[in-house]
Amino acid sequence: MPYHYDPADNLHGTYMVKTAAIYRMIGHTDFAQQVDEFIRSLCIGLWHSQPITEDQVLAINNIYSKNQKRPTYLYWELVTAASKYTGLKIPDFFRVLVITKRAAEALLVLFRYLLVKLSDPNLSVPSETEFISETTKTLEGIINSEDPLGFSELAVSSPAKKTEQRPEAPADKKEAPKEEQKEEAKPKENLDDLLKELDSLVGLAQIKKDVRSLINLIKVRKLREENGLAVPPLSLHMVFTGNPGTGKTTVARLLSRIYHSIGILSEGTLLEVDRSGLVAGYVGQTALKTKEAVEKAKGGILFVDEAYSLAPEGTGNDFGQEAISIILKSMEDMRNELVVIVAGYPEPMHRFISSNPGLESRFGKYFHFEDYNSAELMQIYKAMCEKNQYQNDEECLKFAEELFKDMYENRDENFGNARDVRNIFERAVANHSNRIAKLECPTREDLMTFRKEDIIGCKEDEAKAE
């Protein structure tokens, strides 16, 4: 009998309590994201030899520590991850924690508890039992090792050993000096292709107009520069405001590629962080963590999601202020190598920017992302179906239109826009799979077609899962 997800088990609550106890033991939460990612990779390893079910998707999306982002695996994403699983990889943080053996042992207990919890309750699946046993044995081996960090694997030359000198080659046969190996520059994408990609996004009419206007501004500025004309100062740092699921990260990623295409950024990459990626739990560590993030983003865009969490109201001495100071300094020192975009809900973002004169002076461009209307939600749903080779019968399409109309008209502060559509699509895939699995000889048409019964109740299922 495969694992069955039961909301009454409160998997997320139990996981939060257990990880919080371990972080208190360590004294900080610097490894929280890595712990969550490692545990989710263990779950994928546990399930990789068997068919993935909707219960496993629900389970893995509930494994995240306090203040960490909730994962958003879709059914086929988990299937793909399981199919690509290549074996256990021990992360560096676990080897470091072995130095404080008690914390590593507590983590091992948590790992084993979760693996047993998320496996067949009767332990009748040999691949799961073997995975749990082998994983436990490997991690115990590292905990009990005299060299958990693997220093013995490094080749260390003895200083006493003399190096045998090669005779100098004859003058006519001397080796030519080796040319310095330079990293190949990332090829630039065609601007017209990138703009077509922007135009293909559902909705976002004003954002598309603003992006084109910004590109024109940059182009003309470069032309004036080439013709020896004065160019006024230009800040490319931006504030993105809008509710979740409105396309902020997607547009930011596209902007990084556009800036690279027109020669503004050398790499055209995007590094997405939130408070947990910048702020540490004790003095001095926040500076190191933030500088590391800035350095990684160099040549591209640093995208800070829910940036207002760096300056929570009523906490003047919060470590987030240190992160803000370093980001502001980097924006000045690396003005030709870094673009910073801060993003989040509209009201908190306006409060955040106005709370610091340095922020107000450096962020002059605001892009507001409106909620998708019902027609746009339907467009997003159809695009997901088409991309994944699904189709809807007529009755299903009519029901979906009504569903998205109701979602939009009755939206509240928890409305997730495209994220809600994705969740509904994911549950429709699971319902469709359960229905098709009962057919003796399903046709290609059966395998591709959603019916009303597949999508009905999806919104209620989502609410229950939350």
Secondary structure, 3 states (H helix, E strand, C coil): CCCCCCHHHCHHHHHHHHHHHHHHHHCCCCCHHHHHHHHHHHHHHHHCCCCCCHHHHHHHCCCCCCCCCCCCCCHHHHHHHHHCCCCCCCCHHHHHHCCCHHHHHHHHHHHHHHHHHCCCCCCCCHHHHHHHHHHHHHHHHHHCCCCCCCHHHCCCCCCCCCCCCCCCCCHHHCCCCCCCCCCCCCCCCCHHHHHHHHHCCCCCHHHHHHHHHHHHHHHHHHHHHHCCCCCCCCCCCEEEEECCCCCHHHHHHHHHHHHHHCCCCCCCCEEEECHHHCCCCCCCHHHHHHHHHHHHHCCEEEEEECHHHHCCCCCCCCCHHHHHHHHHHHHHHCCCCEEEEEEECHHHHHHHHHCCHHHHHHCCEEEEECCCCHHHHHHHHHHHHHHCCCEECHHHHHHHHHHHHHHHHCCCCCCCCHHHHHHHHHHHHHHHHHHHHCCCCCCHHHHHEECHHHHCCHHHHHHHHC
